[in-house]
Amino acid sequence: MDREPLDTDLGDDEQADEIRAYQRNVEDPPDDLRIRYHENDDDGRLGIGDELAQEWTARGQRAEDAEDDERPAEVAAMDIVDDSDL
């Protein structure tokens, strides 16, 4: 088995890690490797929970906006709120 040189990059490169794992499995697959095609794993359930988790909601948008807010907490807490919104 041909090994690639040790990667000395200290950064987290998830894509490179996945590629190395894929290549390692191609060259030397584990004995218990089972490749599944998830589209064929139909168990008869509709999967409404998965579908609803992907739907847009105002609450989800507010949570996403809050995650994207990179301001310090002290600055974010000082937002001016219009009384008509309350």
PyMOL Python script that loads the backbone (N, CA, C, O; Angstrom):
from pymol import cmd

cmd.read_pdbstr("""\
ATOM      1  N   MET A   1       0.854  -1.173   0.000  1.00  0.00           N
ATOM      2  CA  MET A   1       0.000   0.000   0.000  1.00  0.00           C
ATOM      3  C   MET A   1       0.897   1.233   0.000  1.00  0.00           C
ATOM      4  O   MET A   1       1.829   1.337   0.798  1.00  0.00           O
ATOM      5  N   ASP A   2       0.610   2.149  -0.889  1.00  0.00           N
ATOM      6  CA  ASP A   2       1.407   3.358  -1.036  1.00  0.00           C
ATOM      7  C   ASP A   2       0.886   4.421  -0.067  1.00  0.00           C
ATOM      8  O   ASP A   2      -0.270   4.836  -0.158  1.00  0.00           O
ATOM      9  N   ARG A   3       1.725   4.851   0.842  1.00  0.00           N
ATOM     10  CA  ARG A   3       1.337   5.873   1.833  1.00  0.00           C
ATOM     11  C   ARG A   3       1.766   7.233   1.367  1.00  0.00           C
ATOM     12  O   ARG A   3       2.828   7.386   0.765  1.00  0.00           O
ATOM     13  N   GLU A   4       0.936   8.238   1.645  1.00  0.00           N
ATOM     14  CA  GLU A   4       1.312   9.603   1.313  1.00  0.00           C
ATOM     15  C   GLU A   4       2.119  10.187   2.466  1.00  0.00           C
ATOM     16  O   GLU A   4       2.001   9.719   3.598  1.00  0.00           O
ATOM     17  N   PRO A   5       2.929  11.194   2.199  1.00  0.00           N
ATOM     18  CA  PRO A   5       3.743  11.767   3.265  1.00  0.00           C
ATOM     19  C   PRO A   5       2.867  12.387   4.358  1.00  0.00           C
ATOM     20  O   PRO A   5       1.739  12.813   4.109  1.00  0.00           O
ATOM     21  N   LEU A   6       3.409  12.424   5.547  1.00  0.00           N
ATOM     22  CA  LEU A   6       2.691  12.967   6.689  1.00  0.00           C
ATOM     23  C   LEU A   6       2.372  14.432   6.450  1.00  0.00           C
ATOM     24  O   LEU A   6       3.251  15.217   6.095  1.00  0.00           O
ATOM     25  N   ASP A   7       1.128  14.794   6.643  1.00  0.00           N
ATOM     26  CA  ASP A   7       0.693  16.177   6.448  1.00  0.00           C
ATOM     27  C   ASP A   7       1.058  16.981   7.691  1.00  0.00           C
ATOM     28  O   ASP A   7       0.582  16.683   8.787  1.00  0.00           O
ATOM     29  N   THR A   8       1.894  17.992   7.528  1.00  0.00           N
ATOM     30  CA  THR A   8       2.346  18.789   8.671  1.00  0.00           C
ATOM     31  C   THR A   8       1.502  20.039   8.872  1.00  0.00           C
ATOM     32  O   THR A   8       1.822  20.862   9.730  1.00  0.00           O
ATOM     33  N   ASP A   9       0.431  20.199   8.098  1.00  0.00           N
ATOM     34  CA  ASP A   9      -0.447  21.352   8.245  1.00  0.00           C
ATOM     35  C   ASP A   9      -1.221  21.221   9.553  1.00  0.00           C
ATOM     36  O   ASP A   9      -1.846  20.190   9.800  1.00  0.00           O
ATOM     37  N   LEU A  10      -1.185  22.248  10.386  1.00  0.00           N
ATOM     38  CA  LEU A  10      -1.847  22.193  11.685  1.00  0.00           C
ATOM     39  C   LEU A  10      -3.299  22.645  11.617  1.00  0.00           C
ATOM     40  O   LEU A  10      -4.023  22.535  12.607  1.00  0.00           O
ATOM     41  N   GLY A  11      -3.737  23.149  10.472  1.00  0.00           N
ATOM     42  CA  GLY A  11      -5.116  23.610  10.346  1.00  0.00           C
ATOM     43  C   GLY A  11      -6.081  22.453  10.201  1.00  0.00           C
ATOM     44  O   GLY A  11      -5.687  21.341   9.848  1.00  0.00           O
ATOM     45  N   ASP A  12      -7.334  22.717  10.473  1.00  0.00           N
ATOM     46  CA  ASP A  12      -8.376  21.705  10.327  1.00  0.00           C
ATOM     47  C   ASP A  12      -8.893  21.744   8.899  1.00  0.00           C
ATOM     48  O   ASP A  12      -9.614  22.668   8.521  1.00  0.00           O
ATOM     49  N   ASP A  13      -8.533  20.757   8.114  1.00  0.00           N
ATOM     50  CA  ASP A  13      -8.978  20.674   6.737  1.00  0.00           C
ATOM     51  C   ASP A  13      -9.829  19.416   6.611  1.00  0.00           C
ATOM     52  O   ASP A  13      -9.322  18.338   6.301  1.00  0.00           O
ATOM     53  N   GLU A  14     -11.131  19.570   6.857  1.00  0.00           N
ATOM     54  CA  GLU A  14     -12.021  18.419   6.890  1.00  0.00           C
ATOM     55  C   GLU A  14     -12.104  17.728   5.537  1.00  0.00           C
ATOM     56  O   GLU A  14     -12.184  16.502   5.467  1.00  0.00           O
ATOM     57  N   GLN A  15     -12.084  18.514   4.457  1.00  0.00           N
ATOM     58  CA  GLN A  15     -12.183  17.913   3.139  1.00  0.00           C
ATOM     59  C   GLN A  15     -10.967  17.034   2.847  1.00  0.00           C
ATOM     60  O   GLN A  15     -11.108  15.936   2.308  1.00  0.00           O
ATOM     61  N   ALA A  16      -9.788  17.510   3.198  1.00  0.00           N
ATOM     62  CA  ALA A  16      -8.581  16.708   2.987  1.00  0.00           C
ATOM     63  C   ALA A  16      -8.633  15.434   3.827  1.00  0.00           C
ATOM     64  O   ALA A  16      -8.205  14.373   3.372  1.00  0.00           O
ATOM     65  N   ASP A  17      -9.154  15.534   5.046  1.00  0.00           N
ATOM     66  CA  ASP A  17      -9.278  14.351   5.898  1.00  0.00           C
ATOM     67  C   ASP A  17     -10.231  13.335   5.280  1.00  0.00           C
ATOM     68  O   ASP A  17      -9.961  12.134   5.303  1.00  0.00           O
ATOM     69  N   GLU A  18     -11.353  13.816   4.725  1.00  0.00           N
ATOM     70  CA  GLU A  18     -12.314  12.914   4.099  1.00  0.00           C
ATOM     71  C   GLU A  18     -11.722  12.245   2.863  1.00  0.00           C
ATOM     72  O   GLU A  18     -11.963  11.064   2.613  1.00  0.00           O
ATOM     73  N   ILE A  19     -10.946  13.008   2.092  1.00  0.00           N
ATOM     74  CA  ILE A  19     -10.323  12.442   0.891  1.00  0.00           C
ATOM     75  C   ILE A  19      -9.321  11.358   1.277  1.00  0.00           C
ATOM     76  O   ILE A  19      -9.269  10.299   0.650  1.00  0.00           O
ATOM     77  N   ARG A  20      -8.517  11.630   2.325  1.00  0.00           N
ATOM     78  CA  ARG A  20      -7.545  10.621   2.771  1.00  0.00           C
ATOM     79  C   ARG A  20      -8.261   9.357   3.266  1.00  0.00           C
ATOM     80  O   ARG A  20      -7.827   8.243   2.976  1.00  0.00           O
ATOM     81  N   ALA A  21      -9.348   9.532   4.005  1.00  0.00           N
ATOM     82  CA  ALA A  21     -10.094   8.366   4.496  1.00  0.00           C
ATOM     83  C   ALA A  21     -10.691   7.582   3.332  1.00  0.00           C
ATOM     84  O   ALA A  21     -10.679   6.351   3.337  1.00  0.00           O
ATOM     85  N   TYR A  22     -11.211   8.293   2.337  1.00  0.00           N
ATOM     86  CA  TYR A  22     -11.779   7.631   1.167  1.00  0.00           C
ATOM     87  C   TYR A  22     -10.703   6.831   0.426  1.00  0.00           C
ATOM     88  O   TYR A  22     -10.913   5.672   0.069  1.00  0.00           O
ATOM     89  N   GLN A  23      -9.545   7.466   0.202  1.00  0.00           N
ATOM     90  CA  GLN A  23      -8.471   6.785  -0.500  1.00  0.00           C
ATOM     91  C   GLN A  23      -7.960   5.590   0.294  1.00  0.00           C
ATOM     92  O   GLN A  23      -7.603   4.566  -0.289  1.00  0.00           O
ATOM     93  N   ARG A  24      -7.921   5.710   1.612  1.00  0.00           N
ATOM     94  CA  ARG A  24      -7.475   4.608   2.450  1.00  0.00           C
ATOM     95  C   ARG A  24      -8.452   3.434   2.326  1.00  0.00           C
ATOM     96  O   ARG A  24      -8.023   2.281   2.289  1.00  0.00           O
ATOM     97  N   ASN A  25      -9.750   3.710   2.261  1.00  0.00           N
ATOM     98  CA  ASN A  25     -10.739   2.645   2.126  1.00  0.00           C
ATOM     99  C   ASN A  25     -10.725   2.017   0.743  1.00  0.00           C
ATOM    100  O   ASN A  25     -11.075   0.846   0.596  1.00  0.00           O
ATOM    101  N   VAL A  26     -10.326   2.776  -0.280  1.00  0.00           N
ATOM    102  CA  VAL A  26     -10.228   2.214  -1.622  1.00  0.00           C
ATOM    103  C   VAL A  26      -9.045   1.257  -1.689  1.00  0.00           C
ATOM    104  O   VAL A  26      -9.152   0.165  -2.247  1.00  0.00           O
ATOM    105  N   GLU A  27      -7.920   1.670  -1.121  1.00  0.00           N
ATOM    106  CA  GLU A  27      -6.723   0.840  -1.167  1.00  0.00           C
ATOM    107  C   GLU A  27      -6.823  -0.393  -0.262  1.00  0.00           C
ATOM    108  O   GLU A  27      -6.395  -1.485  -0.639  1.00  0.00           O
ATOM    109  N   ASP A  28      -7.379  -0.211   0.907  1.00  0.00           N
ATOM    110  CA  ASP A  28      -7.444  -1.299   1.881  1.00  0.00           C
ATOM    111  C   ASP A  28      -8.790  -1.247   2.607  1.00  0.00           C
ATOM    112  O   ASP A  28      -8.863  -0.762   3.736  1.00  0.00           O
ATOM    113  N   PRO A  29      -9.852  -1.740   1.970  1.00  0.00           N
ATOM    114  CA  PRO A  29     -11.178  -1.633   2.598  1.00  0.00           C
ATOM    115  C   PRO A  29     -11.274  -2.502   3.853  1.00  0.00           C
ATOM    116  O   PRO A  29     -10.743  -3.613   3.884  1.00  0.00           O
ATOM    117  N   PRO A  30     -11.949  -1.998   4.884  1.00  0.00           N
ATOM    118  CA  PRO A  30     -12.143  -2.814   6.082  1.00  0.00           C
ATOM    119  C   PRO A  30     -13.055  -4.005   5.783  1.00  0.00           C
ATOM    120  O   PRO A  30     -13.866  -3.958   4.858  1.00  0.00           O
ATOM    121  N   ASP A  31     -12.918  -5.048   6.557  1.00  0.00           N
ATOM    122  CA  ASP A  31     -13.702  -6.265   6.325  1.00  0.00           C
ATOM    123  C   ASP A  31     -15.197  -6.042   6.511  1.00  0.00           C
ATOM    124  O   ASP A  31     -16.012  -6.700   5.864  1.00  0.00           O
ATOM    125  N   ASP A  32     -15.559  -5.116   7.395  1.00  0.00           N
ATOM    126  CA  ASP A  32     -16.974  -4.894   7.688  1.00  0.00           C
ATOM    127  C   ASP A  32     -17.553  -3.698   6.924  1.00  0.00           C
ATOM    128  O   ASP A  32     -18.601  -3.178   7.307  1.00  0.00           O
ATOM    129  N   LEU A  33     -16.890  -3.256   5.855  1.00  0.00           N
ATOM    130  CA  LEU A  33     -17.357  -2.108   5.083  1.00  0.00           C
ATOM    131  C   LEU A  33     -18.655  -2.456   4.370  1.00  0.00           C
ATOM    132  O   LEU A  33     -18.739  -3.447   3.645  1.00  0.00           O
ATOM    133  N   ARG A  34     -19.651  -1.633   4.587  1.00  0.00           N
ATOM    134  CA  ARG A  34     -20.939  -1.820   3.933  1.00  0.00           C
ATOM    135  C   ARG A  34     -21.336  -0.484   3.325  1.00  0.00           C
ATOM    136  O   ARG A  34     -21.569   0.484   4.048  1.00  0.00           O
ATOM    137  N   ILE A  35     -21.413  -0.426   2.021  1.00  0.00           N
ATOM    138  CA  ILE A  35     -21.791   0.804   1.334  1.00  0.00           C
ATOM    139  C   ILE A  35     -23.300   0.790   1.168  1.00  0.00           C
ATOM    140  O   ILE A  35     -23.872  -0.127   0.577  1.00  0.00           O
ATOM    141  N   ARG A  36     -23.928   1.823   1.700  1.00  0.00           N
ATOM    142  CA  ARG A  36     -25.386   1.890   1.668  1.00  0.00           C
ATOM    143  C   ARG A  36     -25.823   3.019   0.743  1.00  0.00           C
ATOM    144  O   ARG A  36     -25.184   4.069   0.677  1.00  0.00           O
ATOM    145  N   TYR A  37     -26.894   2.791   0.050  1.00  0.00           N
ATOM    146  CA  TYR A  37     -27.525   3.807  -0.764  1.00  0.00           C
ATOM    147  C   TYR A  37     -28.787   4.216  -0.016  1.00  0.00           C
ATOM    148  O   TYR A  37     -29.780   3.488  -0.012  1.00  0.00           O
ATOM    149  N   HIS A  38     -28.744   5.368   0.605  1.00  0.00           N
ATOM    150  CA  HIS A  38     -29.803   5.764   1.534  1.00  0.00           C
ATOM    151  C   HIS A  38     -31.169   5.929   0.864  1.00  0.00           C
ATOM    152  O   HIS A  38     -32.201   5.819   1.527  1.00  0.00           O
ATOM    153  N   GLU A  39     -31.180   6.189  -0.427  1.00  0.00           N
ATOM    154  CA  GLU A  39     -32.459   6.317  -1.111  1.00  0.00           C
ATOM    155  C   GLU A  39     -33.213   4.985  -1.119  1.00  0.00           C
ATOM    156  O   GLU A  39     -34.442   4.963  -1.192  1.00  0.00           O
ATOM    157  N   ASN A  40     -32.477   3.886  -1.045  1.00  0.00           N
ATOM    158  CA  ASN A  40     -33.112   2.571  -1.062  1.00  0.00           C
ATOM    159  C   ASN A  40     -33.502   2.094   0.336  1.00  0.00           C
ATOM    160  O   ASN A  40     -34.122   1.039   0.474  1.00  0.00           O
ATOM    161  N   ASP A  41     -33.156   2.836   1.351  1.00  0.00           N
ATOM    162  CA  ASP A  41     -33.479   2.446   2.723  1.00  0.00           C
ATOM    163  C   ASP A  41     -34.883   2.898   3.099  1.00  0.00           C
ATOM    164  O   ASP A  41     -35.081   3.494   4.158  1.00  0.00           O
ATOM    165  N   ASP A  42     -35.837   2.623   2.258  1.00  0.00           N
ATOM    166  CA  ASP A  42     -37.214   3.048   2.491  1.00  0.00           C
ATOM    167  C   ASP A  42     -37.862   2.104   3.487  1.00  0.00           C
ATOM    168  O   ASP A  42     -38.065   0.922   3.211  1.00  0.00           O
ATOM    169  N   ASP A  43     -38.184   2.655   4.657  1.00  0.00           N
ATOM    170  CA  ASP A  43     -38.809   1.828   5.684  1.00  0.00           C
ATOM    171  C   ASP A  43     -40.309   2.074   5.764  1.00  0.00           C
ATOM    172  O   ASP A  43     -40.969   1.615   6.696  1.00  0.00           O
ATOM    173  N   GLY A  44     -40.849   2.800   4.784  1.00  0.00           N
ATOM    174  CA  GLY A  44     -42.278   3.041   4.754  1.00  0.00           C
ATOM    175  C   GLY A  44     -42.719   4.291   5.489  1.00  0.00           C
ATOM    176  O   GLY A  44     -43.886   4.674   5.407  1.00  0.00           O
ATOM    177  N   ARG A  45     -41.821   4.925   6.198  1.00  0.00           N
ATOM    178  CA  ARG A  45     -42.175   6.137   6.938  1.00  0.00           C
ATOM    179  C   ARG A  45     -42.058   7.336   6.022  1.00  0.00           C
ATOM    180  O   ARG A  45     -41.193   7.374   5.148  1.00  0.00           O
ATOM    181  N   LEU A  46     -42.911   8.302   6.216  1.00  0.00           N
ATOM    182  CA  LEU A  46     -42.954   9.479   5.369  1.00  0.00           C
ATOM    183  C   LEU A  46     -41.835  10.452   5.666  1.00  0.00           C
ATOM    184  O   LEU A  46     -41.383  11.154   4.761  1.00  0.00           O
ATOM    185  N   GLY A  47     -41.377  10.518   6.893  1.00  0.00           N
ATOM    186  CA  GLY A  47     -40.294  11.426   7.239  1.00  0.00           C
ATOM    187  C   GLY A  47     -40.736  12.865   7.369  1.00  0.00           C
ATOM    188  O   GLY A  47     -40.019  13.773   6.948  1.00  0.00           O
ATOM    189  N   ILE A  48     -41.888  13.087   7.936  1.00  0.00           N
ATOM    190  CA  ILE A  48     -42.410  14.442   8.067  1.00  0.00           C
ATOM    191  C   ILE A  48     -41.526  15.279   8.976  1.00  0.00           C
ATOM    192  O   ILE A  48     -41.346  16.471   8.725  1.00  0.00           O
ATOM    193  N   GLY A  49     -40.974  14.690  10.018  1.00  0.00           N
ATOM    194  CA  GLY A  49     -40.091  15.438  10.917  1.00  0.00           C
ATOM    195  C   GLY A  49     -38.890  15.996  10.185  1.00  0.00           C
ATOM    196  O   GLY A  49     -38.493  17.139  10.410  1.00  0.00           O
ATOM    197  N   ASP A  50     -38.305  15.184   9.301  1.00  0.00           N
ATOM    198  CA  ASP A  50     -37.174  15.660   8.508  1.00  0.00           C
ATOM    199  C   ASP A  50     -37.604  16.769   7.564  1.00  0.00           C
ATOM    200  O   ASP A  50     -36.883  17.750   7.382  1.00  0.00           O
ATOM    201  N   GLU A  51     -38.762  16.618   6.971  1.00  0.00           N
ATOM    202  CA  GLU A  51     -39.262  17.631   6.042  1.00  0.00           C
ATOM    203  C   GLU A  51     -39.533  18.946   6.778  1.00  0.00           C
ATOM    204  O   GLU A  51     -39.165  20.016   6.295  1.00  0.00           O
ATOM    205  N   LEU A  52     -40.173  18.866   7.938  1.00  0.00           N
ATOM    206  CA  LEU A  52     -40.491  20.084   8.689  1.00  0.00           C
ATOM    207  C   LEU A  52     -39.239  20.768   9.223  1.00  0.00           C
ATOM    208  O   LEU A  52     -39.216  21.991   9.364  1.00  0.00           O
ATOM    209  N   ALA A  53     -38.200  19.995   9.522  1.00  0.00           N
ATOM    210  CA  ALA A  53     -36.965  20.585  10.014  1.00  0.00           C
ATOM    211  C   ALA A  53     -36.293  21.435   8.945  1.00  0.00           C
ATOM    212  O   ALA A  53     -35.507  22.324   9.271  1.00  0.00           O
ATOM    213  N   GLN A  54     -36.587  21.177   7.682  1.00  0.00           N
ATOM    214  CA  GLN A  54     -35.988  21.928   6.595  1.00  0.00           C
ATOM    215  C   GLN A  54     -36.826  23.132   6.173  1.00  0.00           C
ATOM    216  O   GLN A  54     -36.350  23.978   5.416  1.00  0.00           O
ATOM    217  N   GLU A  55     -38.058  23.219   6.647  1.00  0.00           N
ATOM    218  CA  GLU A  55     -38.933  24.325   6.272  1.00  0.00           C
ATOM    219  C   GLU A  55     -38.497  25.618   6.943  1.00  0.00           C
ATOM    220  O   GLU A  55     -37.957  25.608   8.049  1.00  0.00           O
ATOM    221  N   TRP A  56     -38.740  26.740   6.253  1.00  0.00           N
ATOM    222  CA  TRP A  56     -38.422  28.053   6.805  1.00  0.00           C
ATOM    223  C   TRP A  56     -39.473  28.433   7.839  1.00  0.00           C
ATOM    224  O   TRP A  56     -40.670  28.257   7.611  1.00  0.00           O
ATOM    225  N   THR A  57     -39.023  28.955   8.977  1.00  0.00           N
ATOM    226  CA  THR A  57     -39.920  29.507   9.990  1.00  0.00           C
ATOM    227  C   THR A  57     -39.316  30.815  10.489  1.00  0.00           C
ATOM    228  O   THR A  57     -38.108  31.035  10.395  1.00  0.00           O
ATOM    229  N   ALA A  58     -40.172  31.672  11.016  1.00  0.00           N
ATOM    230  CA  ALA A  58     -39.686  32.946  11.550  1.00  0.00           C
ATOM    231  C   ALA A  58     -38.740  32.691  12.720  1.00  0.00           C
ATOM    232  O   ALA A  58     -37.716  33.362  12.850  1.00  0.00           O
ATOM    233  N   ARG A  59     -39.078  31.728  13.568  1.00  0.00           N
ATOM    234  CA  ARG A  59     -38.221  31.394  14.705  1.00  0.00           C
ATOM    235  C   ARG A  59     -36.858  30.908  14.234  1.00  0.00           C
ATOM    236  O   ARG A  59     -35.829  31.296  14.787  1.00  0.00           O
ATOM    237  N   GLY A  60     -36.853  30.058  13.211  1.00  0.00           N
ATOM    238  CA  GLY A  60     -35.605  29.563  12.668  1.00  0.00           C
ATOM    239  C   GLY A  60     -34.774  30.685  12.060  1.00  0.00           C
ATOM    240  O   GLY A  60     -33.548  30.694  12.175  1.00  0.00           O
ATOM    241  N   GLN A  61     -35.456  31.640  11.405  1.00  0.00           N
ATOM    242  CA  GLN A  61     -34.738  32.767  10.816  1.00  0.00           C
ATOM    243  C   GLN A  61     -34.118  33.636  11.903  1.00  0.00           C
ATOM    244  O   GLN A  61     -32.986  34.095  11.758  1.00  0.00           O
ATOM    245  N   ARG A  62     -34.853  33.866  12.994  1.00  0.00           N
ATOM    246  CA  ARG A  62     -34.304  34.666  14.096  1.00  0.00           C
ATOM    247  C   ARG A  62     -33.093  33.967  14.711  1.00  0.00           C
ATOM    248  O   ARG A  62     -32.096  34.613  15.034  1.00  0.00           O
ATOM    249  N   ALA A  63     -33.182  32.651  14.872  1.00  0.00           N
ATOM    250  CA  ALA A  63     -32.055  31.906  15.435  1.00  0.00           C
ATOM    251  C   ALA A  63     -30.852  31.963  14.501  1.00  0.00           C
ATOM    252  O   ALA A  63     -29.714  32.100  14.949  1.00  0.00           O
ATOM    253  N   GLU A  64     -31.111  31.857  13.205  1.00  0.00           N
ATOM    254  CA  GLU A  64     -30.012  31.933  12.237  1.00  0.00           C
ATOM    255  C   GLU A  64     -29.387  33.325  12.242  1.00  0.00           C
ATOM    256  O   GLU A  64     -28.165  33.461  12.169  1.00  0.00           O
ATOM    257  N   ASP A  65     -30.225  34.358  12.330  1.00  0.00           N
ATOM    258  CA  ASP A  65     -29.698  35.725  12.386  1.00  0.00           C
ATOM    259  C   ASP A  65     -28.870  35.935  13.651  1.00  0.00           C
ATOM    260  O   ASP A  65     -27.837  36.604  13.617  1.00  0.00           O
ATOM    261  N   ALA A  66     -29.327  35.362  14.770  1.00  0.00           N
ATOM    262  CA  ALA A  66     -28.582  35.504  16.028  1.00  0.00           C
ATOM    263  C   ALA A  66     -27.231  34.789  15.937  1.00  0.00           C
ATOM    264  O   ALA A  66     -26.240  35.269  16.487  1.00  0.00           O
ATOM    265  N   GLU A  67     -27.186  33.652  15.251  1.00  0.00           N
ATOM    266  CA  GLU A  67     -25.922  32.935  15.089  1.00  0.00           C
ATOM    267  C   GLU A  67     -24.956  33.720  14.212  1.00  0.00           C
ATOM    268  O   GLU A  67     -23.745  33.705  14.435  1.00  0.00           O
ATOM    269  N   ASP A  68     -25.504  34.409  13.209  1.00  0.00           N
ATOM    270  CA  ASP A  68     -24.669  35.175  12.284  1.00  0.00           C
ATOM    271  C   ASP A  68     -24.181  36.486  12.892  1.00  0.00           C
ATOM    272  O   ASP A  68     -23.274  37.117  12.351  1.00  0.00           O
ATOM    273  N   ASP A  69     -24.767  36.897  14.002  1.00  0.00           N
ATOM    274  CA  ASP A  69     -24.401  38.162  14.642  1.00  0.00           C
ATOM    275  C   ASP A  69     -23.054  37.984  15.347  1.00  0.00           C
ATOM    276  O   ASP A  69     -22.954  37.261  16.338  1.00  0.00           O
ATOM    277  N   GLU A  70     -22.028  38.649  14.827  1.00  0.00           N
ATOM    278  CA  GLU A  70     -20.688  38.485  15.379  1.00  0.00           C
ATOM    279  C   GLU A  70     -20.290  39.647  16.279  1.00  0.00           C
ATOM    280  O   GLU A  70     -19.120  39.798  16.631  1.00  0.00           O
ATOM    281  N   ARG A  71     -21.257  40.455  16.644  1.00  0.00           N
ATOM    282  CA  ARG A  71     -20.940  41.565  17.526  1.00  0.00           C
ATOM    283  C   ARG A  71     -20.735  41.045  18.948  1.00  0.00           C
ATOM    284  O   ARG A  71     -21.267  39.993  19.305  1.00  0.00           O
ATOM    285  N   PRO A  72     -19.967  41.777  19.764  1.00  0.00           N
ATOM    286  CA  PRO A  72     -19.843  41.390  21.176  1.00  0.00           C
ATOM    287  C   PRO A  72     -21.215  41.464  21.864  1.00  0.00           C
ATOM    288  O   PRO A  72     -22.066  42.262  21.473  1.00  0.00           O
ATOM    289  N   ALA A  73     -21.418  40.646  22.868  1.00  0.00           N
ATOM    290  CA  ALA A  73     -22.713  40.588  23.553  1.00  0.00           C
ATOM    291  C   ALA A  73     -23.116  41.941  24.121  1.00  0.00           C
ATOM    292  O   ALA A  73     -24.301  42.275  24.134  1.00  0.00           O
ATOM    293  N   GLU A  74     -22.150  42.724  24.589  1.00  0.00           N
ATOM    294  CA  GLU A  74     -22.464  44.033  25.156  1.00  0.00           C
ATOM    295  C   GLU A  74     -23.059  44.955  24.098  1.00  0.00           C
ATOM    296  O   GLU A  74     -23.957  45.743  24.394  1.00  0.00           O
ATOM    297  N   VAL A  75     -22.567  44.861  22.880  1.00  0.00           N
ATOM    298  CA  VAL A  75     -23.076  45.712  21.798  1.00  0.00           C
ATOM    299  C   VAL A  75     -24.428  45.198  21.322  1.00  0.00           C
ATOM    300  O   VAL A  75     -25.335  45.993  21.074  1.00  0.00           O
ATOM    301  N   ALA A  76     -24.576  43.910  21.192  1.00  0.00           N
ATOM    302  CA  ALA A  76     -25.830  43.337  20.725  1.00  0.00           C
ATOM    303  C   ALA A  76     -26.965  43.579  21.706  1.00  0.00           C
ATOM    304  O   ALA A  76     -28.121  43.679  21.296  1.00  0.00           O
ATOM    305  N   ALA A  77     -26.656  43.675  22.995  1.00  0.00           N
ATOM    306  CA  ALA A  77     -27.692  43.883  24.013  1.00  0.00           C
ATOM    307  C   ALA A  77     -28.220  45.306  23.999  1.00  0.00           C
ATOM    308  O   ALA A  77     -29.252  45.576  24.614  1.00  0.00           O
ATOM    309  N   MET A  78     -27.555  46.218  23.326  1.00  0.00           N
ATOM    310  CA  MET A  78     -27.963  47.618  23.348  1.00  0.00           C
ATOM    311  C   MET A  78     -28.775  47.998  22.114  1.00  0.00           C
ATOM    312  O   MET A  78     -28.812  49.176  21.758  1.00  0.00           O
ATOM    313  N   ASP A  79     -29.425  47.051  21.452  1.00  0.00           N
ATOM    314  CA  ASP A  79     -30.272  47.362  20.303  1.00  0.00           C
ATOM    315  C   ASP A  79     -31.454  48.209  20.742  1.00  0.00           C
ATOM    316  O   ASP A  79     -32.048  47.964  21.792  1.00  0.00           O
ATOM    317  N   ILE A  80     -31.789  49.200  19.939  1.00  0.00           N
ATOM    318  CA  ILE A  80     -32.948  50.044  20.217  1.00  0.00           C
ATOM    319  C   ILE A  80     -34.168  49.337  19.673  1.00  0.00           C
ATOM    320  O   ILE A  80     -34.195  48.934  18.510  1.00  0.00           O
ATOM    321  N   VAL A  81     -35.193  49.184  20.525  1.00  0.00           N
ATOM    322  CA  VAL A  81     -36.417  48.474  20.133  1.00  0.00           C
ATOM    323  C   VAL A  81     -37.546  49.489  20.057  1.00  0.00           C
ATOM    324  O   VAL A  81     -37.754  50.287  20.971  1.00  0.00           O
ATOM    325  N   ASP A  82     -38.266  49.440  18.951  1.00  0.00           N
ATOM    326  CA  ASP A  82     -39.426  50.319  18.782  1.00  0.00           C
ATOM    327  C   ASP A  82     -40.559  49.779  19.652  1.00  0.00           C
ATOM    328  O   ASP A  82     -40.829  48.578  19.645  1.00  0.00           O
ATOM    329  N   ASP A  83     -41.224  50.664  20.404  1.00  0.00           N
ATOM    330  CA  ASP A  83     -42.294  50.236  21.309  1.00  0.00           C
ATOM    331  C   ASP A  83     -43.451  49.581  20.565  1.00  0.00           C
ATOM    332  O   ASP A  83     -44.155  48.751  21.140  1.00  0.00           O
ATOM    333  N   SER A  84     -43.662  49.932  19.308  1.00  0.00           N
ATOM    334  CA  SER A  84     -44.782  49.347  18.563  1.00  0.00           C
ATOM    335  C   SER A  84     -44.524  47.872  18.262  1.00  0.00           C
ATOM    336  O   SER A  84     -45.465  47.125  17.991  1.00  0.00           O
ATOM    337  N   ASP A  85     -43.273  47.446  18.305  1.00  0.00           N
ATOM    338  CA  ASP A  85     -42.956  46.038  18.058  1.00  0.00           C
ATOM    339  C   ASP A  85     -43.265  45.156  19.258  1.00  0.00           C
ATOM    340  O   ASP A  85     -43.335  43.934  19.127  1.00  0.00           O
ATOM    341  N   LEU A  86     -43.452  45.766  20.431  1.00  0.00           N
ATOM    342  CA  LEU A  86     -43.704  44.993  21.648  1.00  0.00           C
ATOM    343  C   LEU A  86     -45.135  44.684  21.741  1.00  0.00           C
ATOM    344  O   LEU A  86     -45.566  44.036  22.695  1.00  0.00           O
TER     345      LEU A  86
END
""", "prot")
cmd.dss("prot")
cmd.show_as("cartoon", "prot")
cmd.util.cbc("prot")
cmd.orient("prot")
